[in-house]
Amino acid sequence: MSIRLSLYRHQWEATGSGDAKSIQNAMGKTSLDLWSVLLRESLQNSWDARLGEHIRFCIAETLLPEEKSSVLVNEVFGELPPQGASLKLPGKLANGRLRVLTISDYGTRGLGGPIRANFASKMNEKRDFVDFVRNFGRSQSKGLEGGTYGLGKGVLYESSDVGMCLVYSQALVDGAIENRLIGVSGGDEDYDDNNLKYTGRNWWGIIAEDEIVDPATGTDARLIAETVGMPVPEPDESGTCIMIIDPKRFDGDRGDAHIQDRINAIRDAALKWAWPHAMDVGSGPNVEFSFTFDGAALAPIRPLEDPMIRHFAQGYVDMMRSNETGIDPQSAQTILKPIDSQRPQKHLGALVLRQALHQLGDVRSLENTVALLRKPRMVVKYLPVTAPAGDFSVYSVFVADDSVDKFFASSEPVAHDDWVVMKAEKDGRRNYVRSAMLSIDAVFKSLYSDSTAATASQRVAGATRISSALGGLITGIKGQGARSIEPQAGSGLPSPGSSISSRRTTIRPSGPAKLFKFGGNNRVGFPFVISGGKPKEKFSVTAHAHIVLGTGGVESNDGPLMAARPEFVGWIVDGDDELVETLIVETPTEASYLAIFTQPADTAVSSTASLEVVAP
């Protein structure tokens, strides 16, 4: 067979049409970068086409061998229009080779349905092929899946420097697998040629008797896809592969980005925007991600281990477990709040707050934000919220309830990167999106904002108390930092002065606590100084660690056992390298003393210290 496909140039209809450039322009302005939009739109299409609750989603950047590059450029796309970005294709060969980006999904239904836009669908038949390949926009009859508008495919053409893609799909049609392959270009402006006007949209396929282009089908379609190096599904498996021809350069801040930075940026986008799909909350991840560059696999996505996402991911896990068991999260750092509308009364979703103790290497670019999610479980945006005092950070997730998903979906712009309150107000119905946003804001203000009537000194004192309760892991506020906590009746905590023989001898914190590496492990250190005391009087110094609850209080020593508790490691005196397990101090002293404890993961720790006189 011939590998060569025929070019079909789309003419303006006598009754009117739209030029190809409008496909890209329809996306409008977005806060997202090109590769984030590409990842989000392509993954959403794949997820909407899932057959079950698990799919494989693979993106590979490849420098094709010379033979495959030649077939793609000189045969598959051997015929080019007289105008447009695709004319640059032959010049894109570098040493006879062409770079491509393939996006593939498996465990999906493929691009089935009619192959002509004017053909009616059979009962309950999806129109995936014509909606993706031919149509512009989206019928309201499709309902609200992830892609509400059907305009996102324009990013595929925008991602190609020549505006071209090759689309191969194995679709379920009448209970059997049907292979379909077609080339598509978009994004060019319209033009005139021989007194006819063309839209700038082009297809490469098989020209039918009525001179309309159709996809190559059957074994021919699969052979072409395999010949040019597309990662096709198994013969009896449905799925889709899109090859972006000559992907656009990824430019760094100085325009000197490495060639692999493009696929790295796409992987990072998957982590940032689709991490809920990579979570294993009982039956494995919803999406099995794979990213490769010239055959080498990139690091797998593991949200619970990633320094930027792990706090969101752990909060999400705590929320899911709480939903399953009906028991509030056991972690002292997790707070779960229902978000409801009062008039009318309606449950809108759930908000989980994860109060973070930062470890070395944590990326804090998303601190003090809420990851907004709805039914497709893609992060819509990271909403900035009222921050706790100092450097203590909170990472939160809001999941809209499925019963109000349609209201949140209709509030999204074309790029699905926001919830626009005004767009949610339709036909006089209650604006649930506005109610949810106000309720989320109120939660953070009630937890982390001081009363507006408070004086400046009161606000600073309040911030210092928060700093102290969280183990002194907050900087930037003048004050004691970490401090001994005054016990309440029956709390079981030692009184700071209960063991001191001389009231003139006191031990107090001298600054905020700090996380650091000691012996290769995470440790937290609390600095103390000792004041007063009779000459040559000796004291035994004891440090105590306490777990801080989500409310800001501390857990009593005889309270419920945690999975891991802070353990005393030793004292460091005046910054010496040697660790002292038992500390005996002779007064008066001007030395500094650092109490070292283990720092359990995701646990807030505070410390008190006490003195006990040593008999002569």
C-alpha positions in Angstrom: 0.0 0.0 0.0 0.9 3.6 -0.3 1.8 5.5 2.9 1.0 8.8 1.3 -2.1 10.6 2.4 -4.1 13.1 0.4 -4.4 16.7 1.4 -7.9 18.2 1.9 -8.1 22.0 2.2 -11.2 23.3 3.9 -13.1 26.0 1.9 -15.4 28.6 3.3 -19.0 27.4 3.0 -21.3 29.6 0.9 -23.4 30.0 4.1 -20.3 31.0 6.2 -17.5 29.3 8.2 -14.8 30.2 10.6 -11.0 30.4 10.0 -8.6 28.0 11.7 -7.0 30.7 13.8 -10.2 31.2 15.7 -9.7 27.7 17.2 -6.7 28.9 19.1 -8.1 32.3 19.9 -11.3 30.7 21.4 -9.2 29.5 24.4 -8.9 33.2 25.4 -6.4 34.4 28.0 -5.3 32.0 30.7 -2.9 32.1 33.6 -1.5 28.7 32.5 1.6 28.2 30.4 1.3 26.3 27.0 2.5 22.9 28.4 0.2 23.0 31.4 -2.8 23.7 29.0 -1.6 20.9 26.8 -1.4 18.4 29.6 -4.7 19.4 31.2 -6.7 19.3 28.0 -5.3 16.1 26.7 -5.5 14.3 30.0 -9.1 15.5 30.4 -10.0 14.1 27.0 -8.5 10.8 27.9 -10.2 10.6 31.3 -13.6 11.4 29.8 -13.1 8.5 27.4 -12.2 6.0 30.1 -13.8 2.5 30.0 -13.4 1.9 33.7 -11.8 3.9 36.6 -8.2 3.3 35.5 -6.4 4.4 32.4 -2.8 4.6 31.2 -1.7 8.0 30.0 1.7 8.3 28.3 3.6 11.2 26.8 6.8 10.6 24.9 9.2 13.0 23.2 11.2 11.3 20.5 13.8 12.2 17.9 12.6 9.9 15.1 15.1 7.9 13.1 15.8 9.1 9.5 13.7 6.5 7.8 10.6 7.2 9.9 11.2 11.0 9.6 11.4 10.7 5.9 8.1 8.7 5.6 6.3 11.2 7.8 7.6 14.3 6.0 7.8 13.1 2.4 4.9 10.7 2.2 2.3 11.0 5.0 2.5 14.8 4.8 4.0 14.9 1.3 1.3 17.3 0.0 1.2 20.7 1.6 -1.2 23.7 1.2 0.1 26.9 -0.5 0.0 28.9 2.7 0.3 28.3 6.4 2.8 27.1 9.1 2.8 23.5 7.6 5.0 24.8 4.7 7.9 24.8 7.2 7.7 21.1 7.7 10.4 20.0 5.1 12.9 22.4 6.6 12.4 20.9 10.1 14.5 17.9 9.3 17.8 18.2 11.2 20.3 15.7 9.8 17.4 13.9 8.3 15.5 13.5 11.6 12.4 15.1 13.0 11.4 15.5 16.7 7.8 14.6 17.7 5.7 14.5 20.9 3.2 11.7 21.2 0.3 11.6 23.7 -1.3 8.2 24.1 -4.1 6.7 26.2 -5.0 3.1 26.9 -8.1 1.7 28.6 -10.2 4.3 26.8 -12.9 3.9 24.2 -11.0 5.6 21.4 -12.4 8.1 18.9 -15.5 6.3 17.7 -18.9 7.4 16.4 -19.6 8.8 12.9 -16.7 9.8 10.7 -18.7 12.6 9.1 -20.0 15.6 11.1 -23.3 15.6 9.2 -24.0 11.9 9.9 -26.5 11.3 12.8 -25.4 9.1 15.7 -26.9 5.8 16.5 -28.7 5.4 19.8 -26.4 6.1 22.8 -23.4 6.5 20.4 -20.7 8.9 21.3 -19.5 11.4 18.6 -15.9 11.4 19.7 -14.2 11.3 16.3 -16.1 14.2 14.7 -16.1 16.3 17.8 -12.3 15.9 18.1 -11.2 15.9 14.5 -13.9 17.9 12.6 -16.1 20.0 14.8 -15.4 23.3 16.5 -17.0 23.8 19.8 -19.3 21.4 21.7 -22.9 20.4 21.7 -24.8 20.9 24.9 -26.2 17.4 24.6 -22.8 16.0 25.6 -23.4 17.2 29.2 -20.7 18.3 31.5 -17.7 15.9 31.5 -14.3 17.5 31.9 -14.2 19.5 28.7 -17.2 21.7 28.9 -16.6 23.7 25.8 -14.8 21.4 23.3 -12.3 24.2 22.4 -9.2 22.8 24.1 -7.9 20.8 21.1 -6.6 24.1 19.7 -3.6 23.8 22.0 -2.5 20.7 20.1 -1.9 22.8 17.0 -0.4 25.6 19.0 2.1 23.2 20.6 3.4 22.3 17.1 5.8 24.7 15.4 4.1 23.7 12.1 0.6 23.5 13.5 0.2 19.8 12.6 -0.8 16.6 14.3 -1.3 13.0 13.2 -4.2 11.3 15.0 -4.5 7.5 15.3 -7.3 5.8 17.2 -8.5 2.2 17.8 -12.2 2.8 18.6 -15.0 0.6 19.7 -17.5 0.7 16.8 -20.5 -1.7 16.8 -18.7 -3.9 19.4 -15.5 -4.3 17.3 -12.2 -2.4 17.1 -11.9 0.0 14.1 -8.6 1.6 13.3 -8.7 5.3 12.2 -5.9 7.6 11.2 -6.0 11.2 9.9 -3.7 14.2 9.8 -4.9 17.6 11.0 -3.7 21.1 11.0 -5.2 24.2 12.6 -4.2 27.7 13.7 -3.5 29.3 10.3 -5.3 32.3 9.1 -7.7 32.0 6.1 -6.4 32.8 2.6 -7.5 33.2 -1.1 -6.4 30.8 -3.8 -7.6 30.8 -7.4 -10.6 32.9 -6.5 -11.7 30.6 -3.7 -11.4 31.3 0.0 -9.9 28.7 2.4 -10.3 28.6 6.2 -6.7 27.5 6.9 -8.0 24.2 8.3 -6.4 21.1 6.6 -6.8 17.3 6.8 -4.7 14.5 5.4 -6.5 11.3 4.8 -8.4 9.4 2.1 -10.5 11.5 -0.4 -13.9 9.9 -0.9 -16.0 9.9 -4.0 -17.8 13.0 -2.9 -14.4 14.7 -2.5 -14.6 14.9 1.3 -11.7 13.6 3.3 -12.1 10.6 5.6 -9.6 8.9 7.8 -7.6 5.9 6.7 -9.0 2.8 8.3 -8.3 -0.9 8.9 -4.9 -2.4 8.6 -3.7 0.5 6.4 -4.3 2.9 9.2 -2.4 0.8 11.7 0.5 0.2 9.3 0.9 3.9 8.7 0.9 4.6 12.5 3.5 1.9 13.2 5.7 3.0 10.2 6.1 6.5 11.6 6.7 5.3 15.2 3.4 5.9 16.9 2.9 3.8 20.1 -0.2 2.1 19.0 -2.4 0.0 21.3 -2.5 -3.8 21.1 -4.7 -4.9 18.1 -7.6 -5.9 20.4 -7.3 -2.8 22.7 -9.0 0.5 22.2 -7.2 3.8 22.7 -5.9 6.9 21.0 -2.4 8.3 20.1 -1.8 11.9 18.9 1.6 12.8 17.4 2.4 16.5 17.6 4.8 17.3 14.7 7.9 19.4 15.6 6.8 20.6 19.1 7.5 24.2 19.9 10.7 25.1 21.7 10.5 25.4 25.5 12.1 28.7 26.4 13.6 29.3 29.8 13.7 32.6 31.5 16.8 33.5 29.5 15.8 31.7 26.4 18.5 29.0 26.9 16.4 26.0 28.0 17.7 22.5 27.5 15.9 20.4 24.9 14.6 18.0 27.6 13.0 20.9 29.6 9.9 20.6 27.4 9.0 17.1 28.5 10.1 17.9 32.1 7.6 20.8 32.1 4.8 18.6 30.9 5.6 16.0 33.6 5.7 18.8 36.2 2.3 20.1 34.9 0.8 16.6 35.5 2.2 16.6 39.0 0.8 20.1 39.8 -2.6 19.8 38.2 -3.4 16.0 38.2 -1.8 14.7 41.4 -5.2 13.4 42.7 -5.3 11.0 39.8 -1.8 9.6 40.7 -2.9 8.9 44.3 -3.5 5.4 45.5 -6.3 5.6 48.0 -7.1 1.9 48.1 -7.4 0.5 44.6 -4.4 2.0 42.8 -4.0 5.3 41.0 -6.8 6.3 38.6 -4.2 7.3 36.0 -0.9 5.4 35.4 1.4 8.2 34.1 4.4 7.6 31.9 6.8 10.3 30.6 9.8 9.4 28.4 12.5 11.4 26.6 14.2 9.7 23.6 13.4 6.3 25.2 14.5 7.1 28.7 11.8 7.2 31.4 11.4 10.2 33.6 10.9 9.9 37.4 7.5 8.5 38.2 4.9 10.8 39.8 4.6 10.1 43.6 2.6 12.9 45.2 3.1 11.8 48.8 6.9 12.1 48.3 7.1 15.2 46.2 8.4 18.3 48.1 5.9 20.6 46.5 2.7 18.5 46.6 3.1 16.1 49.5 1.2 18.2 52.0 -1.8 18.6 49.7 -1.6 14.9 48.9 -1.5 13.8 52.6 -4.4 16.1 53.4 -6.4 14.5 50.5 -5.6 11.0 51.9 -6.8 12.1 55.3 -10.0 13.4 53.8 -10.7 10.2 51.9 -10.0 8.0 54.9 -12.3 10.1 57.0 -15.0 9.8 54.4 -14.7 6.0 54.4 -14.5 5.5 58.2 -16.6 8.5 59.4 -13.8 9.3 61.9 -12.1 12.6 61.9 -8.4 12.6 60.8 -6.1 11.4 63.6 -3.1 13.5 62.6 -2.7 16.6 64.8 -1.9 18.6 61.7 -5.0 17.9 59.7 -8.3 19.9 60.1 -11.4 18.8 58.2 -14.2 21.3 57.7 -17.6 20.9 55.8 -18.5 23.7 53.5 -22.2 24.4 53.3 -24.6 26.9 52.0 -27.1 28.3 54.6 -29.8 29.6 52.3 -30.8 27.3 50.9 -29.2 24.6 53.1 -26.9 22.6 50.8 -23.7 20.7 51.4 -21.2 22.1 48.9 -18.1 20.1 49.6 -15.3 19.4 52.1 -12.2 21.4 53.0 -9.1 19.8 54.5 -6.3 21.9 55.9 -2.9 20.5 56.4 -0.7 22.5 58.8 2.8 21.9 57.5 6.1 21.5 59.3 8.6 22.1 56.5 11.4 19.7 56.0 14.7 20.3 54.2 14.1 20.4 50.4 10.4 21.3 50.6 9.2 23.6 47.8 7.0 26.2 49.2 5.7 27.9 46.0 2.1 26.7 46.7 2.0 27.3 50.5 -1.1 29.0 51.9 -3.3 28.0 49.0 -6.3 25.7 48.5 -6.3 23.2 45.6 -9.8 23.5 44.2 -11.2 20.2 42.8 -14.5 19.0 41.4 -15.7 15.8 39.9 -13.0 15.2 37.3 -10.4 15.5 40.1 -8.2 17.9 38.3 -6.9 20.9 40.2 -8.8 23.9 38.8 -6.5 26.4 40.5 -4.6 27.1 43.7 -6.6 29.7 45.6 -4.5 32.0 47.9 -5.9 32.2 51.4 -5.2 34.0 54.6 -1.8 32.8 55.8 -0.9 31.8 59.3 1.5 34.2 61.2 5.2 34.0 60.3 6.5 31.1 58.2 4.1 28.4 59.4 2.2 27.3 56.3 -1.0 25.6 55.5 -1.8 23.5 52.4 -5.5 22.8 51.7 -7.8 20.9 49.4 -11.4 21.7 48.6 -13.5 19.0 46.9 -16.9 20.2 45.6 -19.7 17.8 46.3 -20.9 15.8 43.2 -24.4 17.1 43.7 -23.3 20.6 42.8 -20.6 19.7 40.2 -22.6 21.2 37.4 -22.7 24.6 39.0 -19.0 24.7 39.5 -18.4 23.3 36.0 -20.5 26.1 34.4 -18.5 28.7 36.3 -15.3 27.8 34.6 -13.8 29.7 31.6 -12.7 27.8 28.5 -9.3 26.9 29.9 -11.0 25.5 33.1 -8.5 27.4 35.2 -10.8 29.2 37.6 -14.2 29.3 39.2 -15.8 32.6 38.1 -18.5 33.7 40.6 -20.4 35.8 38.1 -20.6 32.9 35.5 -22.2 30.7 38.1 -25.2 33.1 38.6 -27.8 31.9 36.1 -31.5 32.1 35.9 -31.8 33.5 39.4 -30.5 30.3 41.0 -28.5 30.3 44.2 -24.9 31.0 43.5 -23.3 28.0 45.2 -19.8 28.9 43.9 -20.0 32.3 45.6 -21.2 30.6 48.8 -18.4 28.1 48.8 -15.7 30.7 48.1 -17.0 32.9 51.0 -17.2 29.9 53.3 -13.6 28.9 52.5 -12.4 32.4 53.1 -14.2 32.6 56.4 -12.6 29.3 57.6 -9.1 30.7 57.1 -9.9 34.1 58.6 -11.4 32.5 61.7 -8.3 30.3 62.2 -5.5 32.7 61.2 -6.7 36.3 61.3 -6.7 38.3 64.5 -9.7 40.5 65.5 -9.6 43.9 63.7 -10.2 45.5 67.1 -7.0 44.1 68.5 -4.1 46.5 69.1 -0.9 46.1 67.3 0.8 44.7 70.4 -2.0 42.2 70.9 -1.7 41.0 67.3 2.1 40.5 67.7 1.5 38.6 71.0 -1.1 36.4 69.3 1.3 35.6 66.5 4.0 34.8 69.0 1.7 32.4 70.8 0.9 30.7 67.5 4.7 30.5 66.8 5.2 28.9 70.2 2.5 26.4 69.9 3.9 25.1 66.6 7.2 24.3 68.1 8.8 27.6 67.3 9.1 26.7 63.6 8.0 30.3 62.7 10.5 33.1 62.1 10.2 36.7 61.4 8.3 37.8 64.6 10.1 39.3 67.5 9.4 37.6 70.8 10.2 34.5 72.7 9.7 32.1 69.9 9.4 28.7 71.4 8.3 28.8 75.0 7.3 26.7 78.0 3.6 26.1 77.9 1.6 26.9 81.0 -0.3 23.7 81.9 -4.0 23.6 82.6 -5.4 21.6 85.4 -5.0 17.9 84.8 -3.0 18.3 81.6 -0.2 16.2 82.8 2.5 18.7 81.6 5.2 19.7 84.0 5.2 23.3 85.4 8.2 25.3 84.2 9.0 26.3 87.8 7.7 23.3 89.7 11.1 21.7 90.3 13.2 24.7 90.8 14.6 25.1 94.3 15.5 28.7 93.9 13.0 31.2 92.5 16.0 33.2 91.3 17.0 30.4 88.9 15.0 30.2 85.8 15.2 28.4 82.4 13.5 30.0 79.4 13.5 29.7 75.6 16.0 32.0 73.9 14.6 31.9 70.3 12.6 29.9 67.8 13.1 26.3 67.2 14.7 25.1 63.9 14.5 22.0 61.8 17.8 20.6 60.7 19.7 17.4 59.7 21.6 15.7 62.5 23.2 12.4 61.9 21.4 12.2 58.6 18.0 12.4 60.1 15.4 15.2 60.6 15.8 16.8 64.1 14.2 19.8 65.8 16.2 21.9 68.2 14.8 24.2 71.0 17.2 26.8 72.4 17.1 27.6 76.1 19.1 29.9 78.5 19.4 29.7 82.3 19.3 32.9 84.4 20.1 33.6 88.0 21.0 31.0 90.6 23.3 30.9 93.6 27.1 30.5 93.0 28.2 26.9 92.4 24.6 25.7 92.7 24.0 22.6 90.5 20.9 21.7 88.5 19.8 18.8 86.5 18.1 20.1 83.3 15.3 18.2 81.7 13.6 19.0 78.4 10.1 17.8 77.5 8.5 17.6 74.1 4.7 18.0 73.4 2.6 17.3 70.3 0.7 20.3 69.1 -2.9 19.7 68.1 -4.6 21.2 65.1 -6.4 23.6 67.5 -3.1 25.0 68.7 -3.3 23.3 72.1 -1.0 20.5 73.2 -1.7 16.8 73.7 -1.3 15.6 77.3 1.3 13.1 78.0 -1.3 10.5 78.9 -3.4 11.2 75.9 -3.9 9.0 72.8 -0.8 7.5 71.4 0.4 8.8 68.0 2.0 6.8 65.3 5.3 8.4 66.1 6.2 10.7 69.1 9.2 13.0 69.4 12.0 11.5 71.4 14.7 13.3 73.2 18.1 13.0 71.6 20.4 15.1 73.7 21.7 18.6 74.5 24.2 20.7 72.5 26.0 23.2 74.7 27.3 26.4 73.2 27.2 25.0 69.7 29.6 22.1 70.4 29.5 19.1 68.1 29.4 16.7 71.0 26.0 15.6 72.1 25.3 15.5 75.9 22.6 13.1 77.1 22.5 14.1 80.7 22.9 17.8 81.4 24.1 19.1 84.8 24.6 22.9 85.0 26.4 24.9 87.6 25.1 28.5 88.1 25.5 31.2 87.2 26.0 30.3 83.6 25.9 32.3 80.3 26.0 29.2 78.1 23.4 28.4 75.5 21.6 25.1 75.5 19.9 23.4 72.6 17.5 20.6 73.3 17.4 18.1 70.4 14.4 15.9 69.6 13.4 13.6 66.8 11.0 15.3 64.4 8.2 12.8 63.4 6.9 13.4 59.9 3.8 15.6 59.7 3.8 16.3 63.5 4.0 19.7 65.2 6.2 19.7 68.3 6.7 22.2 71.1 9.0 22.0 74.1 9.2 22.9 77.8 12.2 22.5 80.2 12.5 22.2 83.9 15.3 22.4 86.5 15.9 20.2 89.5 18.5 21.0 92.1 21.3 18.5 92.5 22.1 17.7 96.1 25.7 18.5 97.1 
